Amino acid sequence: MKLETLLARDRTIRVIGFDDAPFVRRRSSSVSIVGVICAETRFEGMVWGKVRQDGWNATDTICQLLLGKKFLPQLHILLLDGIGFGGFNIIDLPKLADKLKIPCVTVMRRQPNMTKIETALQRLPQPHRRLELMRRAGKVHAYPPFFFQVCGEDPDVISAVLQRLSDRGHVPEALRLAHLIGAAVVKGESGSSA
């Protein structure tokens, strides 16, 4: 069922939110990623995977965690905490939405500073390819307190969905939980900010 219909009928929206766990910067090391499944703001399940720091496998890893598995048929939307995991392992957002057949959204706390990002990318292999992946994700939409890029749905609909998926504060609950769980598993306790 489409998100707009779920909103209009006040039906439960099932979401998965992905975030990377804390990591120490070492070239080509593995970084854990956490995917938390929620029925709106209620925790329902979790997936765990690994991506290469500043690598190229984040999109494929997320697809492997979901395609042919039990959670994907239940999901209405996928949220990502930003466009990159493990540093600058950039998500190919249109490819992800096409493969999973659900809207995919990168959520940010503020408008990204592209000048700083482009400077940081210059220190990595293939900076132009990484920048192109970021551009493929589309325009950053500003619906304060949310800033996001989206493939597969209208930004107005996504804004309403993000509000519905957020219990407290300005972060959808699935992303908040993914952040807290990743920190707790890696560090032994969750941090104060999510």
C-alpha positions as protocol buffer text, in pm:
chain_id: "A"
residue {
  index: 1
  type: MET
  ca { x: 0 y: 0 z: 0 }
}
residue {
  index: 2
  type: LYS
  ca { x: 132 y: 347 z: -87 }
}
residue {
  index: 3
  type: LEU
  ca { x: 246 y: 579 z: 191 }
}
residue {
  index: 4
  type: GLU
  ca { x: -8 y: 846 z: 100 }
}
residue {
  index: 5
  type: THR
  ca { x: -290 y: 591 z: 139 }
}
residue {
  index: 6
  type: LEU
  ca { x: -151 y: 467 z: 471 }
}
residue {
  index: 7
  type: LEU
  ca { x: -144 y: 825 z: 600 }
}
residue {
  index: 8
  type: ALA
  ca { x: -496 y: 903 z: 476 }
}
residue {
  index: 9
  type: ARG
  ca { x: -640 y: 585 z: 631 }
}
residue {
  index: 10
  type: ASP
  ca { x: -436 y: 623 z: 953 }
}
residue {
  index: 11
  type: ARG
  ca { x: -282 y: 278 z: 898 }
}
residue {
  index: 12
  type: THR
  ca { x: 44 y: 159 z: 1055 }
}
residue {
  index: 13
  type: ILE
  ca { x: 359 y: 243 z: 861 }
}
residue {
  index: 14
  type: ARG
  ca { x: 640 y: -12 z: 885 }
}
residue {
  index: 15
  type: VAL
  ca { x: 988 y: 131 z: 849 }
}
residue {
  index: 16
  type: ILE
  ca { x: 1348 y: 19 z: 863 }
}
residue {
  index: 17
  type: GLY
  ca { x: 1610 y: 271 z: 972 }
}
residue {
  index: 18
  type: PHE
  ca { x: 1982 y: 216 z: 907 }
}
residue {
  index: 19
  type: ASP
  ca { x: 2276 y: 374 z: 1086 }
}
residue {
  index: 20
  type: ASP
  ca { x: 2641 y: 280 z: 1117 }
}
residue {
  index: 21
  type: ALA
  ca { x: 2792 y: 189 z: 1452 }
}
residue {
  index: 22
  type: PRO
  ca { x: 3083 y: 389 z: 1594 }
}
residue {
  index: 23
  type: PHE
  ca { x: 3417 y: 298 z: 1435 }
}
residue {
  index: 24
  type: VAL
  ca { x: 3785 y: 382 z: 1454 }
}
residue {
  index: 25
  type: ARG
  ca { x: 3926 y: 524 z: 1131 }
}
residue {
  index: 26
  type: ARG
  ca { x: 4156 y: 265 z: 976 }
}
residue {
  index: 27
  type: ARG
  ca { x: 4183 y: 231 z: 601 }
}
residue {
  index: 28
  type: SER
  ca { x: 3970 y: -56 z: 463 }
}
residue {
  index: 29
  type: SER
  ca { x: 3841 y: -170 z: 803 }
}
residue {
  index: 30
  type: SER
  ca { x: 3491 y: -309 z: 854 }
}
residue {
  index: 31
  type: VAL
  ca { x: 3214 y: -96 z: 1000 }
}
residue {
  index: 32
  type: SER
  ca { x: 2897 y: -246 z: 1147 }
}
residue {
  index: 33
  type: ILE
  ca { x: 2559 y: -121 z: 1030 }
}
residue {
  index: 34
  type: VAL
  ca { x: 2231 y: -165 z: 1216 }
}
residue {
  index: 35
  type: GLY
  ca { x: 1886 y: -179 z: 1061 }
}
residue {
  index: 36
  type: VAL
  ca { x: 1595 y: -137 z: 1305 }
}
residue {
  index: 37
  type: ILE
  ca { x: 1243 y: -228 z: 1199 }
}
residue {
  index: 38
  type: CYS
  ca { x: 958 y: -40 z: 1362 }
}
residue {
  index: 39
  type: ALA
  ca { x: 582 y: -32 z: 1329 }
}
residue {
  index: 40
  type: GLU
  ca { x: 581 y: 348 z: 1339 }
}
residue {
  index: 41
  type: THR
  ca { x: 764 y: 401 z: 1672 }
}
residue {
  index: 42
  type: ARG
  ca { x: 737 y: 46 z: 1815 }
}
residue {
  index: 43
  type: PHE
  ca { x: 1047 y: -173 z: 1782 }
}
residue {
  index: 44
  type: GLU
  ca { x: 978 y: -496 z: 1592 }
}
residue {
  index: 45
  type: GLY
  ca { x: 1310 y: -636 z: 1471 }
}
residue {
  index: 46
  type: MET
  ca { x: 1666 y: -578 z: 1363 }
}
residue {
  index: 47
  type: VAL
  ca { x: 1926 y: -668 z: 1102 }
}
residue {
  index: 48
  type: TRP
  ca { x: 2305 y: -636 z: 1134 }
}
residue {
  index: 49
  type: GLY
  ca { x: 2570 y: -619 z: 865 }
}
residue {
  index: 50
  type: LYS
  ca { x: 2916 y: -488 z: 784 }
}
residue {
  index: 51
  type: VAL
  ca { x: 3041 y: -245 z: 521 }
}
residue {
  index: 52
  type: ARG
  ca { x: 3393 y: -142 z: 423 }
}
residue {
  index: 53
  type: GLN
  ca { x: 3508 y: 193 z: 564 }
}
residue {
  index: 54
  type: ASP
  ca { x: 3512 y: 446 z: 277 }
}
residue {
  index: 55
  type: GLY
  ca { x: 3436 y: 153 z: 45 }
}
residue {
  index: 56
  type: TRP
  ca { x: 3178 y: 83 z: -222 }
}
residue {
  index: 57
  type: ASN
  ca { x: 2956 y: -192 z: -80 }
}
residue {
  index: 58
  type: ALA
  ca { x: 2698 y: -14 z: 141 }
}
residue {
  index: 59
  type: THR
  ca { x: 2414 y: -28 z: -115 }
}
residue {
  index: 60
  type: ASP
  ca { x: 2471 y: -395 z: -194 }
}
residue {
  index: 61
  type: THR
  ca { x: 2505 y: -484 z: 175 }
}
residue {
  index: 62
  type: ILE
  ca { x: 2168 y: -330 z: 259 }
}
residue {
  index: 63
  type: CYS
  ca { x: 2011 y: -513 z: -35 }
}
residue {
  index: 64
  type: GLN
  ca { x: 2162 y: -844 z: 87 }
}
residue {
  index: 65
  type: LEU
  ca { x: 2021 y: -785 z: 436 }
}
residue {
  index: 66
  type: LEU
  ca { x: 1668 y: -740 z: 299 }
}
residue {
  index: 67
  type: LEU
  ca { x: 1615 y: -909 z: -40 }
}
residue {
  index: 68
  type: GLY
  ca { x: 1454 y: -1250 z: 0 }
}
residue {
  index: 69
  type: LYS
  ca { x: 1436 y: -1210 z: 379 }
}
residue {
  index: 70
  type: LYS
  ca { x: 1135 y: -1193 z: 610 }
}
residue {
  index: 71
  type: PHE
  ca { x: 1125 y: -818 z: 678 }
}
residue {
  index: 72
  type: LEU
  ca { x: 1116 y: -667 z: 328 }
}
residue {
  index: 73
  type: PRO
  ca { x: 758 y: -771 z: 238 }
}
residue {
  index: 74
  type: GLN
  ca { x: 635 y: -592 z: 555 }
}
residue {
  index: 75
  type: LEU
  ca { x: 817 y: -263 z: 492 }
}
residue {
  index: 76
  type: HIS
  ca { x: 668 y: 56 z: 349 }
}
residue {
  index: 77
  type: ILE
  ca { x: 979 y: 280 z: 365 }
}
residue {
  index: 78
  type: LEU
  ca { x: 1354 y: 267 z: 428 }
}
residue {
  index: 79
  type: LEU
  ca { x: 1539 y: 545 z: 611 }
}
residue {
  index: 80
  type: LEU
  ca { x: 1914 y: 605 z: 617 }
}
residue {
  index: 81
  type: ASP
  ca { x: 2101 y: 821 z: 865 }
}
residue {
  index: 82
  type: GLY
  ca { x: 2274 y: 1023 z: 594 }
}
residue {
  index: 83
  type: ILE
  ca { x: 2400 y: 915 z: 252 }
}
residue {
  index: 84
  type: GLY
  ca { x: 2731 y: 761 z: 365 }
}
residue {
  index: 85
  type: PHE
  ca { x: 2817 y: 472 z: 597 }
}
residue {
  index: 86
  type: GLY
  ca { x: 3155 y: 401 z: 749 }
}
residue {
  index: 87
  type: GLY
  ca { x: 3276 y: 742 z: 641 }
}
residue {
  index: 88
  type: PHE
  ca { x: 3215 y: 784 z: 268 }
}
residue {
  index: 89
  type: ASN
  ca { x: 3078 y: 445 z: 160 }
}
residue {
  index: 90
  type: ILE
  ca { x: 2807 y: 628 z: -34 }
}
residue {
  index: 91
  type: ILE
  ca { x: 2461 y: 479 z: -88 }
}
residue {
  index: 92
  type: ASP
  ca { x: 2331 y: 468 z: -445 }
}
residue {
  index: 93
  type: LEU
  ca { x: 1981 y: 583 z: -345 }
}
residue {
  index: 94
  type: PRO
  ca { x: 1805 y: 535 z: -682 }
}
residue {
  index: 95
  type: LYS
  ca { x: 1953 y: 183 z: -714 }
}
residue {
  index: 96
  type: LEU
  ca { x: 1845 y: 96 z: -358 }
}
residue {
  index: 97
  type: ALA
  ca { x: 1486 y: 217 z: -417 }
}
residue {
  index: 98
  type: ASP
  ca { x: 1472 y: 32 z: -750 }
}
residue {
  index: 99
  type: LYS
  ca { x: 1597 y: -298 z: -607 }
}
residue {
  index: 100
  type: LEU
  ca { x: 1386 y: -291 z: -289 }
}
residue {
  index: 101
  type: LYS
  ca { x: 1073 y: -144 z: -454 }
}
residue {
  index: 102
  type: ILE
  ca { x: 1002 y: 87 z: -160 }
}
residue {
  index: 103
  type: PRO
  ca { x: 1073 y: 458 z: -107 }
}
residue {
  index: 104
  type: CYS
  ca { x: 1425 y: 516 z: 25 }
}
residue {
  index: 105
  type: VAL
  ca { x: 1515 y: 831 z: 216 }
}
residue {
  index: 106
  type: THR
  ca { x: 1839 y: 976 z: 356 }
}
residue {
  index: 107
  type: VAL
  ca { x: 1763 y: 1181 z: 666 }
}
residue {
  index: 108
  type: MET
  ca { x: 1995 y: 1459 z: 787 }
}
residue {
  index: 109
  type: ARG
  ca { x: 1989 y: 1682 z: 1093 }
}
residue {
  index: 110
  type: ARG
  ca { x: 2086 y: 1990 z: 893 }
}
residue {
  index: 111
  type: GLN
  ca { x: 2149 y: 2106 z: 538 }
}
residue {
  index: 112
  type: PRO
  ca { x: 2480 y: 1945 z: 427 }
}
residue {
  index: 113
  type: ASN
  ca { x: 2781 y: 2169 z: 364 }
}
residue {
  index: 114
  type: MET
  ca { x: 2879 y: 2051 z: 15 }
}
residue {
  index: 115
  type: THR
  ca { x: 3202 y: 2254 z: 12 }
}
residue {
  index: 116
  type: LYS
  ca { x: 3331 y: 2071 z: 320 }
}
residue {
  index: 117
  type: ILE
  ca { x: 3211 y: 1736 z: 185 }
}
residue {
  index: 118
  type: GLU
  ca { x: 3385 y: 1788 z: -151 }
}
residue {
  index: 119
  type: THR
  ca { x: 3708 y: 1882 z: 30 }
}
residue {
  index: 120
  type: ALA
  ca { x: 3690 y: 1566 z: 244 }
}
residue {
  index: 121
  type: LEU
  ca { x: 3619 y: 1349 z: -62 }
}
residue {
  index: 122
  type: GLN
  ca { x: 3942 y: 1466 z: -227 }
}
residue {
  index: 123
  type: ARG
  ca { x: 4138 y: 1260 z: 28 }
}
residue {
  index: 124
  type: LEU
  ca { x: 3977 y: 936 z: -94 }
}
residue {
  index: 125
  type: PRO
  ca { x: 4006 y: 731 z: -412 }
}
residue {
  index: 126
  type: GLN
  ca { x: 3760 y: 821 z: -690 }
}
residue {
  index: 127
  type: PRO
  ca { x: 3619 y: 1139 z: -531 }
}
residue {
  index: 128
  type: HIS
  ca { x: 3422 y: 1229 z: -845 }
}
residue {
  index: 129
  type: ARG
  ca { x: 3245 y: 891 z: -844 }
}
residue {
  index: 130
  type: ARG
  ca { x: 3148 y: 941 z: -477 }
}
residue {
  index: 131
  type: LEU
  ca { x: 3021 y: 1291 z: -548 }
}
residue {
  index: 132
  type: GLU
  ca { x: 2818 y: 1164 z: -842 }
}
residue {
  index: 133
  type: LEU
  ca { x: 2649 y: 904 z: -616 }
}
residue {
  index: 134
  type: MET
  ca { x: 2559 y: 1184 z: -375 }
}
residue {
  index: 135
  type: ARG
  ca { x: 2413 y: 1391 z: -659 }
}
residue {
  index: 136
  type: ARG
  ca { x: 2215 y: 1092 z: -790 }
}
residue {
  index: 137
  type: ALA
  ca { x: 2027 y: 1089 z: -459 }
}
residue {
  index: 138
  type: GLY
  ca { x: 1865 y: 1416 z: -567 }
}
residue {
  index: 139
  type: LYS
  ca { x: 1786 y: 1748 z: -408 }
}
residue {
  index: 140
  type: VAL
  ca { x: 1805 y: 1791 z: -32 }
}
residue {
  index: 141
  type: HIS
  ca { x: 1450 y: 1883 z: 73 }
}
residue {
  index: 142
  type: ALA
  ca { x: 1409 y: 2112 z: 373 }
}
residue {
  index: 143
  type: TYR
  ca { x: 1099 y: 2047 z: 586 }
}
residue {
  index: 144
  type: PRO
  ca { x: 1231 y: 2159 z: 925 }
}
residue {
  index: 145
  type: PRO
  ca { x: 1313 y: 1986 z: 1147 }
}
residue {
  index: 146
  type: PHE
  ca { x: 1379 y: 1732 z: 868 }
}
residue {
  index: 147
  type: PHE
  ca { x: 1626 y: 1754 z: 580 }
}
residue {
  index: 148
  type: PHE
  ca { x: 1618 y: 1463 z: 340 }
}
residue {
  index: 149
  type: GLN
  ca { x: 1674 y: 1318 z: -5 }
}
residue {
  index: 150
  type: VAL
  ca { x: 1416 y: 1074 z: -140 }
}
residue {
  index: 151
  type: CYS
  ca { x: 1375 y: 828 z: -424 }
}
residue {
  index: 152
  type: GLY
  ca { x: 1039 y: 671 z: -491 }
}
residue {
  index: 153
  type: GLU
  ca { x: 797 y: 916 z: -325 }
}
residue {
  index: 154
  type: ASP
  ca { x: 684 y: 1278 z: -315 }
}
residue {
  index: 155
  type: PRO
  ca { x: 872 y: 1499 z: -63 }
}
residue {
  index: 156
  type: ASP
  ca { x: 545 y: 1631 z: 90 }
}
residue {
  index: 157
  type: VAL
  ca { x: 438 y: 1274 z: 167 }
}
residue {
  index: 158
  type: ILE
  ca { x: 780 y: 1193 z: 313 }
}
residue {
  index: 159
  type: SER
  ca { x: 765 y: 1497 z: 541 }
}
residue {
  index: 160
  type: ALA
  ca { x: 431 y: 1379 z: 684 }
}
residue {
  index: 161
  type: VAL
  ca { x: 563 y: 1023 z: 722 }
}
residue {
  index: 162
  type: LEU
  ca { x: 878 y: 1139 z: 905 }
}
residue {
  index: 163
  type: GLN
  ca { x: 663 y: 1330 z: 1154 }
}
residue {
  index: 164
  type: ARG
  ca { x: 451 y: 1021 z: 1213 }
}
residue {
  index: 165
  type: LEU
  ca { x: 760 y: 801 z: 1263 }
}
residue {
  index: 166
  type: SER
  ca { x: 916 y: 1038 z: 1520 }
}
residue {
  index: 167
  type: ASP
  ca { x: 817 y: 992 z: 1882 }
}
residue {
  index: 168
  type: ARG
  ca { x: 1026 y: 1262 z: 2047 }
}
residue {
  index: 169
  type: GLY
  ca { x: 1268 y: 1510 z: 1906 }
}
residue {
  index: 170
  type: HIS
  ca { x: 1357 y: 1541 z: 1543 }
}
residue {
  index: 171
  type: VAL
  ca { x: 1476 y: 1190 z: 1458 }
}
residue {
  index: 172
  type: PRO
  ca { x: 1251 y: 907 z: 1340 }
}
residue {
  index: 173
  type: GLU
  ca { x: 1244 y: 637 z: 1607 }
}
residue {
  index: 174
  type: ALA
  ca { x: 1388 y: 363 z: 1382 }
}
residue {
  index: 175
  type: LEU
  ca { x: 1698 y: 577 z: 1318 }
}
residue {
  index: 176
  type: ARG
  ca { x: 1727 y: 677 z: 1685 }
}
residue {
  index: 177
  type: LEU
  ca { x: 1716 y: 311 z: 1794 }
}
residue {
  index: 178
  type: ALA
  ca { x: 1965 y: 203 z: 1526 }
}
residue {
  index: 179
  type: HIS
  ca { x: 2207 y: 469 z: 1653 }
}
residue {
  index: 180
  type: LEU
  ca { x: 2166 y: 365 z: 2019 }
}
residue {
  index: 181
  type: ILE
  ca { x: 2193 y: -9 z: 1951 }
}
residue {
  index: 182
  type: GLY
  ca { x: 2503 y: 31 z: 1730 }
}
residue {
  index: 183
  type: ALA
  ca { x: 2677 y: 235 z: 1999 }
}
residue {
  index: 184
  type: ALA
  ca { x: 2581 y: -9 z: 2276 }
}
residue {
  index: 185
  type: VAL
  ca { x: 2707 y: -315 z: 2087 }
}
residue {
  index: 186
  type: VAL
  ca { x: 3040 y: -153 z: 1991 }
}
residue {
  index: 187
  type: LYS
  ca { x: 3110 y: 51 z: 2305 }
}
residue {
  index: 188
  type: GLY
  ca { x: 2923 y: -143 z: 2572 }
}
residue {
  index: 189
  type: GLU
  ca { x: 2673 y: 136 z: 2629 }
}
residue {
  index: 190
  type: SER
  ca { x: 2464 y: 373 z: 2422 }
}
residue {
  index: 191
  type: GLY
  ca { x: 2556 y: 739 z: 2392 }
}
residue {
  index: 192
  type: SER
  ca { x: 2355 y: 1037 z: 2505 }
}
residue {
  index: 193
  type: SER
  ca { x: 2273 y: 1171 z: 2159 }
}
residue {
  index: 194
  type: ALA
  ca { x: 2078 y: 995 z: 1890 }
}
